[in-house]
Amino acid sequence: DRNTAGGRMTTDFAQVEKGITVEQTLKSLRKTAKDLEMIYYIYIADRTDKLLGVVSLKDLIIAQPEKEIDEIMHTKLITIPINMDQEQVAKRIARYDFLALPVVDKEGKIKGIITVDDLIDVIREEDTEDMYKFGAAGRHIDNYMSSTPLTLAKHRITWLLILVVTGFISGTIMEEFSFALKNVVSLAFFIPLLMGSGGNAGTQAASVVVRGLAIGEVKLGDIWRVVKKEFLIGITVGTALGILGSVKGTN
């Protein structure tokens, strides 16, 4: 699957078997380095490809040539399951600040690595998807310029229909209170104020929450906490704006 670690990984990485010396490892790297995407990390595995440890190129350079690779390798490994979603992969690499992480299967066998470069496209795709969701513009189209107007319209019309329906509801509510507008014409002054303030407040809340989802600060399981927090924020901001509006109204 293209959207998982297995679909994003590269198999061009440095791997050696346990038991060889530092000098032998460096000699092996000199032969294969030109064909590898990443040589800063060298992964140590057994004959079945089960991942045992990792050393950096710096570790090799400063180590004694006769030392075995097993003696200097780091065994506390941070790995990526081969079926992990690409968005979670990006977050894991960003969290640990490595240039690359190994991809392993259920048995712990190394299958490839994912580098920071591999994730640039992932981050761009995920950010684009989040922006489309934020703007209620439907599913992301790969090529905007080559898409027909009808195709783009199909992706946008669903949310627009929902907004139209909610607009009808708002209009019905205003109609029910039209008698108040007839009796107190000055109330009409507050209609664009209320609509504008409500829209701006909604945009603020959506921006913060969508960004929180994108960087992992907010999880889908936090929905009720988010609703409660935004409700309290709305009451606080609404009260402040209401006081300001009442001052204007009395004048």
C-alpha positions as CSV (number, residue, x, y, z in Angstrom):
1,D,0.0,0.0,0.0
2,R,1.4,3.3,-1.1
3,N,0.1,5.1,2.0
4,T,2.0,2.8,4.5
5,A,5.6,2.5,5.6
6,G,6.1,-0.5,3.2
7,G,5.0,1.7,0.3
8,R,7.3,4.6,1.2
9,M,10.4,2.7,2.2
10,T,13.6,2.2,0.2
11,T,15.5,-1.0,0.1
12,D,18.8,0.7,-0.7
13,F,20.4,0.9,2.7
14,A,23.6,-0.3,4.5
15,Q,23.3,-3.7,6.2
16,V,26.0,-6.0,7.6
17,E,25.9,-9.3,9.5
18,K,26.9,-9.4,13.1
19,G,30.4,-10.7,14.0
20,I,32.4,-8.7,11.5
21,T,34.9,-6.0,12.5
22,V,34.7,-2.3,12.1
23,E,37.4,-2.5,9.4
24,Q,35.5,-5.1,7.5
25,T,32.3,-2.9,7.7
26,L,34.1,0.1,6.4
27,K,35.5,-1.9,3.5
28,S,32.1,-3.2,2.7
29,L,30.7,0.3,2.7
30,R,33.3,1.5,0.3
31,K,32.2,-1.1,-2.2
32,T,28.4,-0.5,-1.9
33,A,28.1,3.2,-0.9
34,K,27.5,4.5,-4.4
35,D,24.4,2.3,-4.8
36,L,22.9,3.2,-1.4
37,E,20.5,6.0,-0.7
38,M,21.6,6.4,3.0
39,I,25.0,5.4,4.4
40,Y,24.9,7.4,7.6
41,Y,23.3,4.5,9.5
42,I,24.5,0.9,9.2
43,Y,22.1,-1.7,10.3
44,I,23.3,-5.0,11.8
45,A,21.2,-8.2,11.3
46,D,21.6,-11.9,11.6
47,R,21.5,-14.4,8.7
48,T,17.7,-14.3,8.7
49,D,17.7,-10.5,8.4
50,K,16.4,-10.0,12.0
51,L,17.4,-6.6,13.1
52,L,19.9,-6.6,16.0
53,G,21.3,-3.1,16.2
54,V,22.5,0.0,14.4
55,V,25.7,2.1,14.2
56,S,26.2,5.5,12.7
57,L,29.0,6.3,10.3
58,K,30.5,8.5,13.0
59,D,30.6,5.5,15.4
60,L,32.5,3.5,12.8
61,I,35.1,6.3,12.1
62,I,36.0,6.8,15.8
63,A,36.0,3.0,16.7
64,Q,39.1,0.8,16.7
65,P,39.4,-1.1,13.4
66,E,39.8,-4.5,15.1
67,K,36.6,-4.1,17.2
68,E,33.6,-6.2,16.3
69,I,30.6,-4.3,15.1
70,D,28.5,-6.0,17.9
71,E,30.5,-4.2,20.5
72,I,29.7,-0.7,19.3
73,M,26.2,-1.1,17.9
74,H,23.1,0.4,19.6
75,T,20.6,-2.2,20.5
76,K,17.8,0.1,21.8
77,L,16.1,0.4,18.4
78,I,13.2,2.6,17.3
79,T,11.6,0.9,14.4
80,I,8.6,1.3,12.1
81,P,6.1,-1.5,11.4
82,I,5.8,-2.2,7.7
83,N,2.0,-1.6,7.7
84,M,2.1,1.7,9.7
85,D,0.2,4.6,8.1
86,Q,2.4,7.2,6.4
87,E,1.2,10.0,8.6
88,Q,2.1,8.1,11.7
89,V,5.5,7.4,10.2
90,A,6.1,11.1,9.6
91,K,5.2,11.9,13.2
92,R,7.5,9.2,14.6
93,I,10.5,10.4,12.6
94,A,9.8,14.0,13.6
95,R,9.4,12.9,17.3
96,Y,12.8,11.2,17.5
97,D,14.7,13.5,15.1
98,F,16.5,10.8,13.2
99,L,17.6,11.0,9.5
100,A,16.1,7.6,8.9
101,L,14.3,4.7,10.7
102,P,14.3,1.0,9.9
103,V,11.1,-0.7,8.7
104,V,10.5,-4.2,10.1
105,D,7.9,-6.9,9.7
106,K,6.1,-8.8,12.4
107,E,9.1,-11.0,13.0
108,G,11.5,-8.1,13.4
109,K,13.2,-8.6,10.1
110,I,14.4,-5.4,8.4
111,K,12.7,-4.8,5.1
112,G,13.9,-1.3,4.3
113,I,14.4,2.2,5.7
114,I,12.4,5.5,5.5
115,T,14.5,8.7,5.3
116,V,13.5,12.3,6.0
117,D,13.6,12.9,2.2
118,D,11.1,10.1,1.6
119,L,8.6,11.9,4.0
120,I,8.7,15.3,2.3
121,D,6.0,14.2,-0.2
122,V,4.0,12.6,2.6
123,I,4.0,15.8,4.7
124,R,3.0,17.8,1.6
125,E,0.2,15.4,0.8
126,E,-1.2,15.3,4.4
127,D,-1.1,19.1,4.7
128,T,-2.9,19.4,1.4
129,E,-5.5,16.9,2.5
130,D,-6.0,18.8,5.8
131,M,-6.4,22.1,3.9
132,Y,-9.1,20.6,1.7
133,K,-10.9,19.3,4.7
134,F,-10.6,22.7,6.5
135,G,-12.0,24.5,3.4
136,A,-14.8,21.9,3.0
137,A,-13.6,21.6,-0.6
138,G,-14.0,17.8,-0.8
139,R,-11.3,15.3,-1.8
140,H,-8.0,16.5,-3.1
141,I,-7.6,16.4,-6.8
142,D,-4.0,15.5,-7.9
143,N,-4.0,18.0,-10.8
144,Y,-6.2,21.0,-10.6
145,M,-5.4,22.4,-14.0
146,S,-6.2,19.2,-15.9
147,S,-9.5,18.5,-14.0
148,T,-12.8,19.5,-15.6
149,P,-15.1,22.1,-13.9
150,L,-17.7,19.3,-13.5
151,T,-15.3,17.1,-11.6
152,L,-14.3,19.9,-9.3
153,A,-17.9,20.8,-8.8
154,K,-18.9,17.3,-7.8
155,H,-16.3,17.3,-5.0
156,R,-17.4,20.7,-3.6
157,I,-21.2,20.6,-3.9
158,T,-21.8,18.3,-0.9
159,W,-20.6,20.7,1.7
160,L,-22.1,23.6,-0.1
161,L,-25.5,21.9,0.0
162,I,-25.1,21.4,3.7
163,L,-24.3,25.1,4.2
164,V,-27.3,26.1,2.1
165,V,-29.6,24.0,4.3
166,T,-28.1,25.5,7.5
167,G,-28.6,28.9,5.9
168,F,-32.3,28.1,5.3
169,I,-32.6,27.2,9.0
170,S,-31.0,30.5,10.0
171,G,-33.3,32.4,7.7
172,T,-36.4,30.6,9.2
173,I,-35.2,31.6,12.7
174,M,-34.8,35.2,11.6
175,E,-38.2,35.2,10.1
176,E,-39.8,34.0,13.4
177,F,-38.3,37.1,15.0
178,S,-39.1,39.5,12.2
179,F,-41.7,41.3,14.3
180,A,-38.9,42.5,16.6
181,L,-37.1,44.0,13.7
182,K,-40.3,45.8,12.7
183,N,-40.7,47.3,16.1
184,V,-37.1,48.1,16.8
185,V,-35.4,48.9,13.5
186,S,-32.1,49.5,15.2
187,L,-31.7,45.7,15.8
188,A,-30.9,45.4,12.0
189,F,-27.6,47.0,12.8
190,F,-26.6,43.8,14.8
191,I,-27.4,41.3,12.0
192,P,-24.2,41.6,10.0
193,L,-22.2,42.0,13.3
194,L,-23.6,38.7,14.6
195,M,-23.1,36.8,11.3
196,G,-19.6,38.1,10.9
197,S,-18.5,37.5,14.4
198,G,-20.0,34.0,14.4
199,G,-18.2,33.1,11.1
200,N,-14.9,34.5,12.4
201,A,-15.2,32.6,15.7
202,G,-15.9,29.4,13.8
203,T,-12.9,30.0,11.5
204,Q,-10.6,30.5,14.5
205,A,-11.8,27.4,16.2
206,A,-11.5,25.3,13.1
207,S,-8.0,26.6,12.3
208,V,-6.7,25.7,15.8
209,V,-8.3,22.3,15.9
210,V,-7.3,21.3,12.4
211,R,-3.7,22.3,13.1
212,G,-3.8,20.3,16.3
213,L,-5.0,17.3,14.4
214,A,-2.3,17.7,11.8
215,I,0.6,17.8,14.3
216,G,-0.9,15.2,16.7
217,E,-1.8,17.5,19.6
218,V,-5.4,16.6,19.2
219,K,-6.7,13.1,18.7
220,L,-10.1,11.9,17.4
221,G,-10.8,10.5,20.9
222,D,-10.5,14.1,22.3
223,I,-13.7,15.2,20.5
224,W,-15.8,15.8,23.6
225,R,-12.9,17.6,25.4
226,V,-12.5,19.8,22.4
227,V,-16.3,20.5,22.2
228,K,-16.4,21.4,25.9
229,K,-13.3,23.7,25.7
230,E,-14.6,25.5,22.5
231,F,-18.0,25.8,24.2
232,L,-16.5,27.6,27.2
233,I,-14.3,29.7,24.9
234,G,-17.4,30.7,22.9
235,I,-19.3,31.7,26.1
236,T,-16.3,33.8,27.3
237,V,-15.8,35.5,23.9
238,G,-19.6,35.9,23.3
239,T,-20.0,37.5,26.7
240,A,-17.2,40.0,26.0
241,L,-18.6,40.9,22.6
242,G,-22.1,41.0,24.0
243,I,-21.1,43.6,26.6
244,L,-19.4,45.7,23.8
245,G,-22.6,45.4,21.7
246,S,-24.8,46.5,24.5
247,V,-22.7,49.5,25.1
248,K,-23.1,50.4,21.5
249,G,-26.8,49.7,21.6
250,T,-27.4,52.0,24.5
251,N,-25.6,54.8,22.7
